[in-house]
Amino acid sequence: MHASHSPDTWCVIGAGPSGLTALKNLRAAGIAAECLEREDGIGGNWFFGSAASAVFESTRLISSKTLTEYTDFPMPRDWPAYPDRRQCLEYLWSYARHFGLLPHIHTGIPVERIEPAASRDTPCGWLVQAAGRPPQPYAGVVIASGHNRVPRYPDIPGAFTGTLLHACHYKSPLTPLPLAGKRVLVIGGGNSGCDIAVDCSRQAARTVHSTRRGYYVVPRFILGRPADLRNERLLKMRAPLWLRRLVSLRAIDRTIGLPRRRGLRQPDHALFESHPVVNGELYERIAAGAIEPAGDVASFAGDAAVFADGRREPFDVVICATGYQITHPFIAPEHLCAPHAPDGDGCPQLYLNLLHPTRDDIAVVGLIQPDSGQWGITDLQARLVAQMALANRQAARAAAWLYRQRQRPEAKRRIRYVDSPRHRLEVEHFAYRQTLVRLIKSMDKRLRQAEACPTLGRRRGAAGFRRGSRGHGSGRH
């Protein structure tokens, strides 16, 4: 049991990369906040070996450190362009220590339930019930528990009598079971599927990699520089999408070759219309005969997989790198504007996948899958959430302005992504980041105006806020 908190305290759920920056930005804005973490350490998905972690032994970033790091805490210059899992966890610990977050993080406290706190004493805010303690009221809640927790298995008819694993259970060719001498089938064409196929191929007697469609594979480096930084330069130059595709396809072709040159299926979508598959070894392992590409699996029959082309082949182990369900089991779906889904896999309908359309006391940080690094973007998300919390307390005009932004239709996406579960949270990082920066600058201006003239700001702001947020169920904490 930890010490009681004030009624103005916000609760951050999860001490992974998103939760850490949410806690840091709330406290930097003068908002009292504490973090509840289910595991016994911080790092979330990067806390290798914990129940929260889906990374495996050889995992490293697929985005460069420059486009991954937090906005105000650069990764060490002497680190490689793509840090490994150990360095990523070290970086998160360094961030937490640098900003004094550790005293405000309570580990080993899983959150069991969150519900609105509506009473005479608490007209807004939330009650958070965690294991081993009674429900406690908070002025606001930031959910940062990640979306790689509940594995999604493919819907394949029949039963497989060998060992069936999800990618989150795979840790190395030795764990959870030795693959030496085994026939292994890896299902899934995303980054996890490609990385695991490469990893398995070094130990398994046979490795077959099944994908539903063809994918473009991007090398980590193009002409000695991280590929995502090459693309970033074109984005900053405002190059049109067709030109970026043309330049990128030529660069990929010259570096590792396009799928057709490797004898693989041509993708059924244009470059950038699916989450980037970043891998510098996949084609080499295929060329060496260590990995055999295959099409979709139509069914299982005992120890065999039957492929869509009618081919049937026995396997000892099947690893499904088929993504995760989007679930927040500790809060009712309607509180996150999520549709009720029979399998519980309902994606919250939030503004920018971040803010509730009408409440100013709840946000979900990190509920995105950008086509580049994420931590710097979640840093900006958290900054906007902190501004929302601050405005709701002392700058009603700023709060009203942000409320109106959330009522407007979001800008049309520049890229049409493949219609699949893995792209439900996909965002084009450059445009998304620009939107966040614009909102943050506008909120900062309004918060400074309110600070310079607090009496006038409260009087005029309160009236404007009531007009702009009728019935939205929020209030001043």
Buried (B, 14 or more C-beta within 10 A) or exposed (E): EEEEBEEBBBBBBBBBBBBBBBBBBBBBBEBBBBBBBBBEBBBBBBBBEBEBBBBBBBBBBBBBBBBBBBBBBEBEEEBBBBBBBEBBBBBBBEBBEEBEBEEBBBBEBBBBEBBBBEEEEBEBBBBBBBEEBEBBBBBBBBBBBBBBBBBBEBEBEBEBEBBBBBBBBBBBBEEEBEBEEBBBBBBBBBBBBBBBBBBBBBBBEBBBBBBBBBBBBBBBBBEEEBBBBBBBEBBEEEBEBEEBBEBBBEBBEEBBBBBEEBEBBEBEBBBBBBBBBBBBBBBEBBEEEBBBBBBBBBBBBEBBBBBEEEEEBBBBBBBBBBBBBBBBEBBBBEBBBBEEEEEBBBBBEBBBBBBBEBBBBBBBBBBBBBBBBBBBBBBBBBBBBBBBBBBBBBBBBBBBBBBBBBEEEEEEEEBEBBEBBBBBBBBBBBBBBEBBBEBBEBBEEBBEBBEEEEEEBBEBBBEBBEEBBEEBBBBBB
